[in-house]
Amino acid sequence: MKKKKPFLLAAAAAVLIVLAGCASKPDNYYTLASTVPAAEAAPSTIGSAAPLYIELAPVAVPERLARPQMVVGRPNGGVQVDVLEQHRWAASFENELQDALASGIAARLGALDVTKGGRQVSQPVWRIAVQVRQFDAIDGGRVEAGFNWTLRRSDETRTMVCQLNVGEPVASGIDAVAQGAQRVTAAAAAAIARSVSAARTNAAATACMP
């Protein structure tokens, strides 16, 4: 039995080294939300005679993206993608995207986001439903995304249908990919905010202008 002690000690030391190696590689968390430039932000309508409320439905995304891990294509192309365990969104992608879009739209309109409550039933709200057709990120390449959305005021039957294709070049590195995804999300929020403004101005509009 005594002869086994050096082996056991060596095995224990090896386990500690492995655990230390794992501990030295903490997860990196990223957000899709970004600060709205002052030139794009609108004064708050809350407290005015006609306050503006928005409500964003859960965002529909391709199943492969519905996870907290970043899904990134390889620089050399091909059909393979990498699911990055060490590089994650702050929440599952669809939830992170919903929060980022809602905050970006509200800031650009001066609206109050009542997605999670806070609106009286008598107050009309612009209901927005977003579907992500594509959200492909290539390390050292581009982030390409396609969005469809509908919007309707709660006291109207008219529905406006819109879409957006947007892309951003990105340098190599996961930080750059995350920043590109953030810019694409901001572009989508800006486009959706413009569609709400257009619908408020033109009561007959049922589709977004190209």
C-alpha positions as CSV (number, residue, x, y, z in Angstrom):
1,M,0.0,0.0,0.0
2,K,2.8,2.4,0.8
3,K,4.2,2.0,-2.7
4,K,1.0,3.4,-4.2
5,K,1.2,6.8,-2.3
6,P,3.5,8.5,-4.8
7,F,1.2,7.4,-7.7
8,L,-1.8,8.8,-5.8
9,L,-0.1,12.0,-5.1
10,A,1.0,12.4,-8.7
11,A,-2.6,11.7,-9.9
12,A,-4.0,14.3,-7.5
13,A,-1.5,16.8,-8.6
14,A,-2.4,16.2,-12.2
15,V,-6.1,16.7,-11.5
16,L,-5.3,20.0,-9.7
17,I,-3.2,21.2,-12.7
18,V,-6.1,20.4,-15.1
19,L,-8.6,22.2,-12.9
20,A,-6.2,25.2,-12.6
21,G,-6.0,25.2,-16.4
22,C,-9.8,25.2,-16.8
23,A,-10.1,28.0,-14.2
24,S,-7.6,30.1,-16.1
25,K,-10.0,30.2,-19.1
26,P,-13.2,32.0,-17.8
27,D,-16.2,32.6,-20.1
28,N,-16.3,35.8,-22.0
29,Y,-19.8,37.4,-22.1
30,Y,-21.0,39.9,-24.7
31,T,-24.1,42.1,-25.2
32,L,-25.9,43.1,-28.3
33,A,-27.2,46.3,-26.7
34,S,-25.4,49.6,-27.5
35,T,-25.7,53.2,-26.6
36,V,-27.9,55.2,-29.0
37,P,-26.1,58.2,-30.4
38,A,-27.5,61.5,-29.2
39,A,-28.3,62.4,-32.8
40,E,-30.6,59.4,-33.1
41,A,-32.2,59.6,-29.7
42,A,-35.6,61.2,-29.3
43,P,-37.0,63.2,-26.3
44,S,-39.2,61.1,-24.1
45,T,-42.9,61.2,-24.8
46,I,-43.8,60.0,-21.4
47,G,-45.9,62.6,-19.5
48,S,-47.0,64.2,-22.8
49,A,-50.5,64.4,-24.1
50,A,-49.8,61.5,-26.4
51,P,-47.2,59.1,-24.8
52,L,-45.8,56.5,-27.1
53,Y,-45.6,52.8,-26.0
54,I,-44.0,49.9,-27.7
55,E,-44.3,46.2,-27.0
56,L,-41.9,43.7,-28.6
57,A,-42.9,40.1,-28.9
58,P,-40.3,37.3,-28.3
59,V,-37.9,37.4,-31.3
60,A,-38.0,34.3,-33.5
61,V,-34.6,33.1,-34.5
62,P,-33.2,30.0,-36.4
63,E,-33.0,27.1,-34.0
64,R,-29.2,26.9,-34.3
65,L,-28.9,30.3,-32.8
66,A,-31.2,29.9,-29.9
67,R,-28.4,29.4,-27.3
68,P,-26.2,31.6,-25.2
69,Q,-23.0,30.4,-27.0
70,M,-21.8,32.4,-30.0
71,V,-22.1,30.6,-33.3
72,V,-19.4,31.7,-35.7
73,G,-18.4,30.6,-39.1
74,R,-14.8,29.9,-40.1
75,P,-12.8,32.4,-42.1
76,N,-12.1,29.9,-44.9
77,G,-15.8,29.4,-45.4
78,G,-17.4,26.0,-45.9
79,V,-20.4,24.5,-44.2
80,Q,-19.0,24.2,-40.7
81,V,-19.6,26.6,-37.8
82,D,-18.1,26.7,-34.3
83,V,-20.3,26.9,-31.2
84,L,-18.0,28.8,-28.8
85,E,-18.4,27.6,-25.2
86,Q,-16.0,30.3,-23.9
87,H,-17.6,33.2,-25.7
88,R,-21.3,33.7,-24.8
89,W,-24.0,36.3,-25.0
90,A,-25.2,37.7,-21.7
91,A,-28.4,35.8,-22.2
92,S,-29.6,33.2,-24.8
93,F,-29.3,34.9,-28.2
94,E,-33.0,35.4,-28.8
95,N,-33.5,37.0,-25.4
96,E,-30.4,39.2,-25.7
97,L,-31.6,40.3,-29.2
98,Q,-35.1,41.1,-27.9
99,D,-33.7,43.3,-25.1
100,A,-31.3,45.1,-27.3
101,L,-33.9,45.8,-30.0
102,A,-36.5,46.9,-27.5
103,S,-34.2,49.4,-25.7
104,G,-32.8,50.7,-29.1
105,I,-36.2,51.2,-30.6
106,A,-37.6,52.9,-27.4
107,A,-34.6,55.3,-27.2
108,R,-34.9,56.3,-30.8
109,L,-38.7,57.0,-30.5
110,G,-38.7,58.5,-27.0
111,A,-41.1,55.7,-26.2
112,L,-41.6,53.5,-23.1
113,D,-41.0,49.8,-23.6
114,V,-43.9,48.0,-21.9
115,T,-43.0,44.5,-23.1
116,K,-42.8,43.3,-19.5
117,G,-45.8,45.4,-18.3
118,G,-46.4,48.9,-17.0
119,R,-49.1,50.1,-19.4
120,Q,-52.8,50.8,-18.6
121,V,-55.2,48.9,-20.8
122,S,-56.8,52.1,-22.1
123,Q,-53.5,53.3,-23.6
124,P,-52.7,52.2,-27.2
125,V,-49.4,50.4,-27.8
126,W,-47.4,49.7,-30.9
127,R,-46.9,45.9,-31.0
128,I,-43.8,44.7,-32.9
129,A,-43.0,41.1,-33.9
130,V,-39.6,40.4,-35.3
131,Q,-38.3,37.3,-37.1
132,V,-34.6,36.8,-37.8
133,R,-34.2,35.1,-41.2
134,Q,-30.4,35.1,-41.0
135,F,-27.7,36.1,-38.6
136,D,-24.4,34.7,-39.8
137,A,-21.1,35.8,-38.4
138,I,-17.7,35.0,-40.0
139,D,-14.6,35.6,-38.0
140,G,-12.5,38.0,-40.0
141,G,-15.3,38.4,-42.6
142,R,-18.8,39.9,-42.1
143,V,-21.9,39.7,-40.0
144,E,-24.8,39.3,-42.3
145,A,-28.4,39.5,-41.0
146,G,-31.9,39.5,-42.4
147,F,-34.9,40.7,-40.4
148,N,-38.7,40.6,-41.0
149,W,-41.1,42.4,-38.7
150,T,-44.7,43.4,-38.4
151,L,-46.1,46.3,-36.4
152,R,-49.6,47.1,-35.4
153,R,-51.2,49.6,-33.0
154,S,-53.4,47.9,-30.5
155,D,-56.5,49.9,-31.3
156,E,-56.1,49.4,-35.1
157,T,-56.6,46.5,-37.5
158,R,-53.9,47.6,-40.0
159,T,-50.6,45.7,-39.9
160,M,-47.4,47.1,-41.5
161,V,-45.0,44.5,-42.9
162,C,-41.3,45.3,-43.2
163,Q,-37.9,43.7,-43.8
164,L,-34.2,44.6,-43.7
165,N,-31.0,43.1,-44.9
166,V,-27.9,44.4,-43.3
167,G,-24.2,43.5,-43.1
168,E,-21.1,44.7,-41.3
169,P,-17.4,43.9,-42.0
170,V,-15.5,42.6,-39.0
171,A,-11.8,42.1,-38.3
172,S,-10.5,38.9,-37.0
173,G,-11.2,38.0,-33.4
174,I,-14.3,37.2,-31.4
175,D,-14.5,40.7,-29.8
176,A,-14.7,42.1,-33.4
177,V,-17.4,39.7,-34.3
178,A,-19.4,40.6,-31.2
179,Q,-19.0,44.3,-32.1
180,G,-20.2,43.7,-35.6
181,A,-23.2,41.8,-34.3
182,Q,-23.9,44.8,-32.1
183,R,-23.8,47.2,-35.0
184,V,-26.1,45.0,-37.0
185,T,-28.6,44.9,-34.1
186,A,-28.4,48.7,-33.8
187,A,-29.1,49.1,-37.5
188,A,-32.2,46.9,-37.1
189,A,-33.4,48.8,-34.1
190,A,-33.0,52.1,-36.1
191,A,-35.0,50.7,-39.1
192,I,-37.8,49.4,-36.9
193,A,-38.0,52.8,-35.1
194,R,-38.3,54.5,-38.5
195,S,-41.1,52.1,-39.5
196,V,-43.0,53.0,-36.4
197,S,-42.6,56.7,-37.1
198,A,-43.7,56.2,-40.7
199,A,-46.8,54.2,-39.5
200,R,-47.7,57.0,-37.1
201,T,-47.4,59.6,-39.9
202,N,-49.2,57.7,-42.6
203,A,-52.3,56.0,-41.4
204,A,-52.8,54.1,-44.7
205,A,-49.3,52.6,-44.9
206,T,-49.1,48.8,-44.8
207,A,-45.5,48.2,-46.0
208,C,-42.2,49.9,-45.3
209,M,-40.6,52.0,-48.0
210,P,-37.5,50.5,-49.5
